[in-house]
Amino acid sequence: MNFDEFTGEIQHRLELPGTGETVRAIRATLTTLGERIPEGNAEDLAASLPMEIKWYPTGAVHEHGQRFDWSEFVGRVAEREGIERQEAAYHAQVIVDLVAAQVPASDLQQLRDQLPEAQDDENWGKLFAVVDAGGWQESAT
């Protein structure tokens, strides 16, 4: 999947009005995720993404492996994207679902393993809610 296909799919799924909003959502989620996981895991995750997007969880991050909880993750995504927290959480779920469809299962499992709070804090599981539900499905109209 190339950059245009990836951003187009996210724009469609999130029903965003334009490419700018779409790229902002992708950047907010993947940069914040990159801050949370170790640099090597971020590079593994990014390897299967379009070239223009793989920079967000890797090169755009000043400090990898930060320890913060789900609430802080959503807050950072919301602030970067300039939206409400509930909407940011949903955007992150949809973006992670498309990322999950692009990366090897082992890289997705590595990502899950880097969120140890998932065992202690079921909120981290919300990041994978769409993935665990069988992926995003376009609702019938």
C-alpha positions in Angstrom: 0.0 0.0 0.0 1.4 3.4 -0.9 1.0 6.7 0.8 -2.0 7.8 -1.2 -3.8 4.5 -0.7 -3.0 4.5 3.1 -4.1 8.1 3.7 -7.1 7.6 1.4 -8.2 4.6 3.4 -7.8 6.4 6.7 -9.7 9.4 5.3 -12.5 7.2 4.2 -12.7 5.2 7.5 -12.6 8.3 9.7 -14.8 10.4 7.3 -12.3 13.3 7.4 -12.8 16.2 5.0 -9.3 16.4 3.6 -5.8 15.1 3.3 -4.5 17.6 5.9 -6.7 16.3 8.6 -6.0 12.7 7.7 -2.2 13.2 7.8 -2.5 15.0 11.1 -4.4 12.1 12.6 -1.9 9.5 11.3 1.0 11.6 12.5 -0.5 12.2 15.9 -1.2 8.5 16.5 2.0 7.1 15.1 4.3 9.7 16.7 2.7 9.1 20.1 2.9 5.4 19.7 6.6 5.8 18.7 7.2 7.7 21.9 5.7 4.8 24.0 7.6 1.9 22.5 11.4 1.3 22.2 13.1 2.6 19.1 13.8 -0.9 17.6 10.2 -1.9 17.9 9.1 1.4 16.3 11.5 0.7 13.4 10.1 -2.8 13.0 6.6 -1.5 13.0 7.4 1.3 10.5 9.2 -1.0 8.1 6.0 -2.2 6.3 4.4 1.3 6.2 4.6 3.7 3.2 7.9 5.7 3.2 6.2 9.0 4.0 4.5 7.5 7.1 7.2 5.4 8.5 9.0 8.5 9.7 6.3 9.3 12.2 7.0 6.5 14.7 10.7 6.7 14.2 12.3 10.0 13.0 9.7 12.3 14.4 10.2 10.9 17.9 12.8 12.5 20.2 12.6 10.0 23.0 11.4 6.4 22.5 10.3 4.0 25.3 8.6 6.6 27.5 6.4 5.1 30.2 2.9 6.5 30.1 -0.6 5.1 30.4 -3.5 5.0 28.1 -5.0 8.2 29.3 -1.7 10.1 28.6 -1.5 8.4 25.2 -5.0 9.6 24.3 -4.2 13.1 25.6 -1.1 13.4 23.5 -2.9 12.2 20.4 -5.8 14.6 21.0 -3.4 17.6 21.6 -1.3 16.8 18.5 -4.4 16.3 16.4 -6.3 19.3 17.9 -9.4 17.2 18.7 -11.4 15.9 21.7 -10.0 12.9 23.6 -12.9 10.5 22.7 -12.4 11.3 19.0 -8.6 10.9 19.4 -9.1 7.4 20.9 -11.3 6.4 18.0 -8.9 7.7 15.4 -6.0 5.9 17.1 -8.0 2.6 17.0 -8.8 2.9 13.3 -5.2 3.9 12.4 -3.8 1.0 14.4 -6.2 -1.3 12.6 -4.9 -0.3 9.2 -1.3 -0.5 10.4 -2.1 -4.0 11.7 -3.2 -5.0 8.2 0.1 -3.8 6.8 2.6 -5.2 9.2 3.6 -8.8 9.9 1.7 -10.4 12.8 5.0 -10.7 14.7 5.5 -6.9 14.6 2.0 -6.4 15.8 2.6 -8.8 18.7 5.8 -7.0 19.5 3.8 -3.8 19.7 1.3 -5.4 22.1 4.2 -6.8 24.2 5.6 -3.3 24.6 2.5 -2.2 26.4 2.9 -4.2 29.6 0.2 -2.2 31.3 -2.3 -4.1 29.1 -2.2 -6.8 31.7 -2.7 -4.3 34.6 -4.8 -1.7 32.7 -7.4 -3.0 30.3 -7.5 0.5 28.8 -4.4 -0.2 26.6 -6.5 -3.0 25.1 -8.8 -0.3 23.7 -6.0 0.6 21.2 -6.6 -2.8 19.6 -10.4 -2.9 19.9 -10.9 -2.7 16.1 -8.2 -5.2 15.4 -9.5 -7.6 18.0 -13.1 -7.3 16.7 -11.9 -8.6 13.3 -10.9 -5.3 11.7 -12.7 -2.3 10.4 -15.8 -3.1 8.3 -17.7 -0.6 6.3 -21.2 -0.5 7.6 -24.0 -1.2 5.2 -26.1 1.8 4.4 
